[in-house]
Amino acid sequence: MMTIIFSFIAGILLGVVFSVFDLPIPAPPNLAGVMGIVGVFLGYALISTVIS
């Protein structure tokens, strides 16, 4: 659980850095894009669980 919390905090800090330096974020800028990434991860996790 701590890994998830640290990853979330690191993501927020990186988002702040990208915003302060006016850099494009290396992620989709909208919820639909983010949900696409989540879907890819969940599909991978599902198949990995079924196979093993």
PDB file with one MODEL, atoms N, CA, C and O in Angstrom:
MODEL        1
ATOM      1  N   MET A   1       0.826  -1.204   0.000  1.00  0.00           N
ATOM      2  CA  MET A   1       0.000   0.000   0.000  1.00  0.00           C
ATOM      3  C   MET A   1       0.866   1.264   0.000  1.00  0.00           C
ATOM      4  O   MET A   1       0.521   2.272  -0.616  1.00  0.00           O
ATOM      5  N   MET A   2       1.988   1.184   0.700  1.00  0.00           N
ATOM      6  CA  MET A   2       2.881   2.349   0.745  1.00  0.00           C
ATOM      7  C   MET A   2       3.436   2.673  -0.639  1.00  0.00           C
ATOM      8  O   MET A   2       3.649   3.841  -0.964  1.00  0.00           O
ATOM      9  N   THR A   3       3.671   1.650  -1.449  1.00  0.00           N
ATOM     10  CA  THR A   3       4.171   1.886  -2.809  1.00  0.00           C
ATOM     11  C   THR A   3       3.160   2.698  -3.614  1.00  0.00           C
ATOM     12  O   THR A   3       3.534   3.600  -4.363  1.00  0.00           O
ATOM     13  N   ILE A   4       1.901   2.379  -3.457  1.00  0.00           N
ATOM     14  CA  ILE A   4       0.848   3.111  -4.171  1.00  0.00           C
ATOM     15  C   ILE A   4       0.803   4.559  -3.705  1.00  0.00           C
ATOM     16  O   ILE A   4       0.682   5.473  -4.522  1.00  0.00           O
ATOM     17  N   ILE A   5       0.899   4.770  -2.403  1.00  0.00           N
ATOM     18  CA  ILE A   5       0.861   6.136  -1.859  1.00  0.00           C
ATOM     19  C   ILE A   5       2.073   6.931  -2.333  1.00  0.00           C
ATOM     20  O   ILE A   5       1.937   8.084  -2.743  1.00  0.00           O
ATOM     21  N   PHE A   6       3.264   6.317  -2.279  1.00  0.00           N
ATOM     22  CA  PHE A   6       4.469   7.020  -2.739  1.00  0.00           C
ATOM     23  C   PHE A   6       4.404   7.316  -4.231  1.00  0.00           C
ATOM     24  O   PHE A   6       4.837   8.382  -4.671  1.00  0.00           O
ATOM     25  N   SER A   7       3.870   6.387  -5.008  1.00  0.00           N
ATOM     26  CA  SER A   7       3.728   6.619  -6.455  1.00  0.00           C
ATOM     27  C   SER A   7       2.779   7.770  -6.731  1.00  0.00           C
ATOM     28  O   SER A   7       3.037   8.596  -7.606  1.00  0.00           O
ATOM     29  N   PHE A   8       1.683   7.826  -5.988  1.00  0.00           N
ATOM     30  CA  PHE A   8       0.711   8.906  -6.148  1.00  0.00           C
ATOM     31  C   PHE A   8       1.336  10.253  -5.802  1.00  0.00           C
ATOM     32  O   PHE A   8       1.150  11.230  -6.527  1.00  0.00           O
ATOM     33  N   ILE A   9       2.076  10.306  -4.699  1.00  0.00           N
ATOM     34  CA  ILE A   9       2.735  11.552  -4.289  1.00  0.00           C
ATOM     35  C   ILE A   9       3.785  11.965  -5.323  1.00  0.00           C
ATOM     36  O   ILE A   9       3.893  13.142  -5.665  1.00  0.00           O
ATOM     37  N   ALA A  10       4.554  10.999  -5.817  1.00  0.00           N
ATOM     38  CA  ALA A  10       5.549  11.306  -6.844  1.00  0.00           C
ATOM     39  C   ALA A  10       4.882  11.846  -8.107  1.00  0.00           C
ATOM     40  O   ALA A  10       5.395  12.770  -8.736  1.00  0.00           O
ATOM     41  N   GLY A  11       3.748  11.273  -8.473  1.00  0.00           N
ATOM     42  CA  GLY A  11       3.013  11.755  -9.642  1.00  0.00           C
ATOM     43  C   GLY A  11       2.536  13.182  -9.463  1.00  0.00           C
ATOM     44  O   GLY A  11       2.611  13.988 -10.390  1.00  0.00           O
ATOM     45  N   ILE A  12       2.047  13.496  -8.277  1.00  0.00           N
ATOM     46  CA  ILE A  12       1.599  14.868  -8.002  1.00  0.00           C
ATOM     47  C   ILE A  12       2.783  15.829  -8.079  1.00  0.00           C
ATOM     48  O   ILE A  12       2.676  16.899  -8.677  1.00  0.00           O
ATOM     49  N   LEU A  13       3.906  15.452  -7.479  1.00  0.00           N
ATOM     50  CA  LEU A  13       5.086  16.326  -7.516  1.00  0.00           C
ATOM     51  C   LEU A  13       5.578  16.529  -8.945  1.00  0.00           C
ATOM     52  O   LEU A  13       5.942  17.642  -9.324  1.00  0.00           O
ATOM     53  N   LEU A  14       5.592  15.470  -9.733  1.00  0.00           N
ATOM     54  CA  LEU A  14       6.010  15.620 -11.130  1.00  0.00           C
ATOM     55  C   LEU A  14       5.028  16.482 -11.919  1.00  0.00           C
ATOM     56  O   LEU A  14       5.433  17.259 -12.784  1.00  0.00           O
ATOM     57  N   GLY A  15       3.749  16.343 -11.623  1.00  0.00           N
ATOM     58  CA  GLY A  15       2.758  17.199 -12.270  1.00  0.00           C
ATOM     59  C   GLY A  15       3.002  18.662 -11.961  1.00  0.00           C
ATOM     60  O   GLY A  15       2.854  19.520 -12.832  1.00  0.00           O
ATOM     61  N   VAL A  16       3.379  18.950 -10.716  1.00  0.00           N
ATOM     62  CA  VAL A  16       3.693  20.327 -10.327  1.00  0.00           C
ATOM     63  C   VAL A  16       4.919  20.826 -11.086  1.00  0.00           C
ATOM     64  O   VAL A  16       4.935  21.953 -11.581  1.00  0.00           O
ATOM     65  N   VAL A  17       5.950  19.976 -11.175  1.00  0.00           N
ATOM     66  CA  VAL A  17       7.174  20.370 -11.891  1.00  0.00           C
ATOM     67  C   VAL A  17       6.871  20.660 -13.357  1.00  0.00           C
ATOM     68  O   VAL A  17       7.316  21.676 -13.893  1.00  0.00           O
ATOM     69  N   PHE A  18       6.112  19.768 -14.013  1.00  0.00           N
ATOM     70  CA  PHE A  18       5.762  19.989 -15.416  1.00  0.00           C
ATOM     71  C   PHE A  18       4.954  21.276 -15.577  1.00  0.00           C
ATOM     72  O   PHE A  18       5.132  22.002 -16.555  1.00  0.00           O
ATOM     73  N   SER A  19       4.084  21.556 -14.638  1.00  0.00           N
ATOM     74  CA  SER A  19       3.264  22.759 -14.720  1.00  0.00           C
ATOM     75  C   SER A  19       4.097  24.018 -14.506  1.00  0.00           C
ATOM     76  O   SER A  19       3.941  24.997 -15.236  1.00  0.00           O
ATOM     77  N   VAL A  20       4.980  23.998 -13.508  1.00  0.00           N
ATOM     78  CA  VAL A  20       5.803  25.174 -13.197  1.00  0.00           C
ATOM     79  C   VAL A  20       6.711  25.525 -14.374  1.00  0.00           C
ATOM     80  O   VAL A  20       6.874  26.698 -14.707  1.00  0.00           O
ATOM     81  N   PHE A  21       7.302  24.509 -15.001  1.00  0.00           N
ATOM     82  CA  PHE A  21       8.216  24.761 -16.106  1.00  0.00           C
ATOM     83  C   PHE A  21       7.504  24.795 -17.462  1.00  0.00           C
ATOM     84  O   PHE A  21       8.155  24.848 -18.506  1.00  0.00           O
ATOM     85  N   ASP A  22       6.179  24.764 -17.446  1.00  0.00           N
ATOM     86  CA  ASP A  22       5.348  24.853 -18.648  1.00  0.00           C
ATOM     87  C   ASP A  22       5.745  23.806 -19.690  1.00  0.00           C
ATOM     88  O   ASP A  22       5.884  24.106 -20.876  1.00  0.00           O
ATOM     89  N   LEU A  23       5.925  22.568 -19.214  1.00  0.00           N
ATOM     90  CA  LEU A  23       6.270  21.456 -20.081  1.00  0.00           C
ATOM     91  C   LEU A  23       5.017  20.648 -20.383  1.00  0.00           C
ATOM     92  O   LEU A  23       4.097  20.613 -19.566  1.00  0.00           O
ATOM     93  N   PRO A  24       4.965  20.003 -21.534  1.00  0.00           N
ATOM     94  CA  PRO A  24       3.810  19.130 -21.816  1.00  0.00           C
ATOM     95  C   PRO A  24       3.889  17.875 -20.944  1.00  0.00           C
ATOM     96  O   PRO A  24       4.962  17.292 -20.787  1.00  0.00           O
ATOM     97  N   ILE A  25       2.772  17.471 -20.388  1.00  0.00           N
ATOM     98  CA  ILE A  25       2.786  16.295 -19.534  1.00  0.00           C
ATOM     99  C   ILE A  25       2.889  15.038 -20.381  1.00  0.00           C
ATOM    100  O   ILE A  25       2.308  14.969 -21.463  1.00  0.00           O
ATOM    101  N   PRO A  26       3.632  14.033 -19.893  1.00  0.00           N
ATOM    102  CA  PRO A  26       3.780  12.789 -20.666  1.00  0.00           C
ATOM    103  C   PRO A  26       2.617  11.823 -20.422  1.00  0.00           C
ATOM    104  O   PRO A  26       2.816  10.618 -20.270  1.00  0.00           O
ATOM    105  N   ALA A  27       1.431  12.361 -20.388  1.00  0.00           N
ATOM    106  CA  ALA A  27       0.218  11.561 -20.163  1.00  0.00           C
ATOM    107  C   ALA A  27      -0.928  12.235 -20.904  1.00  0.00           C
ATOM    108  O   ALA A  27      -0.840  13.413 -21.251  1.00  0.00           O
ATOM    109  N   PRO A  28      -1.988  11.499 -21.143  1.00  0.00           N
ATOM    110  CA  PRO A  28      -3.136  12.118 -21.803  1.00  0.00           C
ATOM    111  C   PRO A  28      -3.695  13.271 -20.962  1.00  0.00           C
ATOM    112  O   PRO A  28      -3.834  13.135 -19.747  1.00  0.00           O
ATOM    113  N   PRO A  29      -4.012  14.392 -21.591  1.00  0.00           N
ATOM    114  CA  PRO A  29      -4.469  15.556 -20.836  1.00  0.00           C
ATOM    115  C   PRO A  29      -5.950  15.532 -20.465  1.00  0.00           C
ATOM    116  O   PRO A  29      -6.481  16.536 -19.991  1.00  0.00           O
ATOM    117  N   ASN A  30      -6.621  14.402 -20.674  1.00  0.00           N
ATOM    118  CA  ASN A  30      -8.045  14.347 -20.331  1.00  0.00           C
ATOM    119  C   ASN A  30      -8.382  12.997 -19.708  1.00  0.00           C
ATOM    120  O   ASN A  30      -7.596  12.052 -19.779  1.00  0.00           O
ATOM    121  N   LEU A  31      -9.550  12.921 -19.103  1.00  0.00           N
ATOM    122  CA  LEU A  31      -9.949  11.715 -18.388  1.00  0.00           C
ATOM    123  C   LEU A  31     -10.109  10.518 -19.318  1.00  0.00           C
ATOM    124  O   LEU A  31      -9.798   9.393 -18.927  1.00  0.00           O
ATOM    125  N   ALA A  32     -10.583  10.735 -20.527  1.00  0.00           N
ATOM    126  CA  ALA A  32     -10.760   9.618 -21.460  1.00  0.00           C
ATOM    127  C   ALA A  32      -9.427   8.934 -21.758  1.00  0.00           C
ATOM    128  O   ALA A  32      -9.361   7.706 -21.812  1.00  0.00           O
ATOM    129  N   GLY A  33      -8.387   9.701 -21.949  1.00  0.00           N
ATOM    130  CA  GLY A  33      -7.065   9.131 -22.199  1.00  0.00           C
ATOM    131  C   GLY A  33      -6.534   8.364 -21.006  1.00  0.00           C
ATOM    132  O   GLY A  33      -5.952   7.290 -21.153  1.00  0.00           O
ATOM    133  N   VAL A  34      -6.738   8.919 -19.829  1.00  0.00           N
ATOM    134  CA  VAL A  34      -6.287   8.256 -18.604  1.00  0.00           C
ATOM    135  C   VAL A  34      -7.050   6.939 -18.417  1.00  0.00           C
ATOM    136  O   VAL A  34      -6.462   5.928 -18.031  1.00  0.00           O
ATOM    137  N   MET A  35      -8.351   6.954 -18.690  1.00  0.00           N
ATOM    138  CA  MET A  35      -9.135   5.728 -18.548  1.00  0.00           C
ATOM    139  C   MET A  35      -8.705   4.682 -19.575  1.00  0.00           C
ATOM    140  O   MET A  35      -8.800   3.484 -19.308  1.00  0.00           O
ATOM    141  N   GLY A  36      -8.242   5.108 -20.725  1.00  0.00           N
ATOM    142  CA  GLY A  36      -7.690   4.173 -21.702  1.00  0.00           C
ATOM    143  C   GLY A  36      -6.461   3.473 -21.163  1.00  0.00           C
ATOM    144  O   GLY A  36      -6.309   2.263 -21.331  1.00  0.00           O
ATOM    145  N   ILE A  37      -5.592   4.216 -20.522  1.00  0.00           N
ATOM    146  CA  ILE A  37      -4.397   3.633 -19.912  1.00  0.00           C
ATOM    147  C   ILE A  37      -4.784   2.671 -18.795  1.00  0.00           C
ATOM    148  O   ILE A  37      -4.205   1.591 -18.679  1.00  0.00           O
ATOM    149  N   VAL A  38      -5.753   3.052 -17.977  1.00  0.00           N
ATOM    150  CA  VAL A  38      -6.227   2.169 -16.910  1.00  0.00           C
ATOM    151  C   VAL A  38      -6.810   0.892 -17.514  1.00  0.00           C
ATOM    152  O   VAL A  38      -6.583  -0.198 -16.989  1.00  0.00           O
ATOM    153  N   GLY A  39      -7.553   1.016 -18.600  1.00  0.00           N
ATOM    154  CA  GLY A  39      -8.119  -0.150 -19.265  1.00  0.00           C
ATOM    155  C   GLY A  39      -7.052  -1.104 -19.783  1.00  0.00           C
ATOM    156  O   GLY A  39      -7.195  -2.321 -19.663  1.00  0.00           O
ATOM    157  N   VAL A  40      -5.986  -0.562 -20.355  1.00  0.00           N
ATOM    158  CA  VAL A  40      -4.881  -1.397 -20.833  1.00  0.00           C
ATOM    159  C   VAL A  40      -4.264  -2.151 -19.661  1.00  0.00           C
ATOM    160  O   VAL A  40      -3.997  -3.348 -19.758  1.00  0.00           O
ATOM    161  N   PHE A  41      -4.040  -1.450 -18.559  1.00  0.00           N
ATOM    162  CA  PHE A  41      -3.465  -2.095 -17.376  1.00  0.00           C
ATOM    163  C   PHE A  41      -4.386  -3.195 -16.842  1.00  0.00           C
ATOM    164  O   PHE A  41      -3.925  -4.293 -16.530  1.00  0.00           O
ATOM    165  N   LEU A  42      -5.684  -2.902 -16.736  1.00  0.00           N
ATOM    166  CA  LEU A  42      -6.621  -3.891 -16.202  1.00  0.00           C
ATOM    167  C   LEU A  42      -6.741  -5.103 -17.116  1.00  0.00           C
ATOM    168  O   LEU A  42      -6.852  -6.231 -16.634  1.00  0.00           O
ATOM    169  N   GLY A  43      -6.721  -4.886 -18.422  1.00  0.00           N
ATOM    170  CA  GLY A  43      -6.742  -6.002 -19.354  1.00  0.00           C
ATOM    171  C   GLY A  43      -5.516  -6.883 -19.204  1.00  0.00           C
ATOM    172  O   GLY A  43      -5.623  -8.109 -19.208  1.00  0.00           O
ATOM    173  N   TYR A  44      -4.365  -6.272 -19.075  1.00  0.00           N
ATOM    174  CA  TYR A  44      -3.123  -7.015 -18.876  1.00  0.00           C
ATOM    175  C   TYR A  44      -3.176  -7.798 -17.563  1.00  0.00           C
ATOM    176  O   TYR A  44      -2.816  -8.974 -17.523  1.00  0.00           O
ATOM    177  N   ALA A  45      -3.625  -7.139 -16.489  1.00  0.00           N
ATOM    178  CA  ALA A  45      -3.697  -7.796 -15.180  1.00  0.00           C
ATOM    179  C   ALA A  45      -4.679  -8.964 -15.211  1.00  0.00           C
ATOM    180  O   ALA A  45      -4.409 -10.014 -14.628  1.00  0.00           O
ATOM    181  N   LEU A  46      -5.808  -8.792 -15.881  1.00  0.00           N
ATOM    182  CA  LEU A  46      -6.818  -9.842 -15.970  1.00  0.00           C
ATOM    183  C   LEU A  46      -6.255 -11.082 -16.687  1.00  0.00           C
ATOM    184  O   LEU A  46      -6.382 -12.201 -16.191  1.00  0.00           O
ATOM    185  N   ILE A  47      -5.644 -10.874 -17.837  1.00  0.00           N
ATOM    186  CA  ILE A  47      -5.110 -12.002 -18.600  1.00  0.00           C
ATOM    187  C   ILE A  47      -3.946 -12.657 -17.839  1.00  0.00           C
ATOM    188  O   ILE A  47      -3.822 -13.882 -17.842  1.00  0.00           O
ATOM    189  N   SER A  48      -3.103 -11.859 -17.197  1.00  0.00           N
ATOM    190  CA  SER A  48      -2.000 -12.429 -16.411  1.00  0.00           C
ATOM    191  C   SER A  48      -2.534 -13.303 -15.278  1.00  0.00           C
ATOM    192  O   SER A  48      -1.959 -14.346 -14.966  1.00  0.00           O
ATOM    193  N   THR A  49      -3.635 -12.872 -14.665  1.00  0.00           N
ATOM    194  CA  THR A  49      -4.229 -13.650 -13.583  1.00  0.00           C
ATOM    195  C   THR A  49      -4.854 -14.935 -14.113  1.00  0.00           C
ATOM    196  O   THR A  49      -4.715 -15.993 -13.500  1.00  0.00           O
ATOM    197  N   VAL A  50      -5.538 -14.847 -15.244  1.00  0.00           N
ATOM    198  CA  VAL A  50      -6.189 -16.032 -15.823  1.00  0.00           C
ATOM    199  C   VAL A  50      -5.157 -17.060 -16.271  1.00  0.00           C
ATOM    200  O   VAL A  50      -5.348 -18.261 -16.074  1.00  0.00           O
ATOM    201  N   ILE A  51      -4.062 -16.593 -16.872  1.00  0.00           N
ATOM    202  CA  ILE A  51      -3.035 -17.507 -17.384  1.00  0.00           C
ATOM    203  C   ILE A  51      -2.298 -18.211 -16.242  1.00  0.00           C
ATOM    204  O   ILE A  51      -1.965 -19.390 -16.354  1.00  0.00           O
ATOM    205  N   SER A  52      -2.047 -17.504 -15.160  1.00  0.00           N
ATOM    206  CA  SER A  52      -1.276 -18.112 -14.054  1.00  0.00           C
ATOM    207  C   SER A  52      -2.150 -18.751 -13.034  1.00  0.00           C
ATOM    208  O   SER A  52      -1.652 -19.301 -12.051  1.00  0.00           O
TER     209      SER A  52
ENDMDL
END
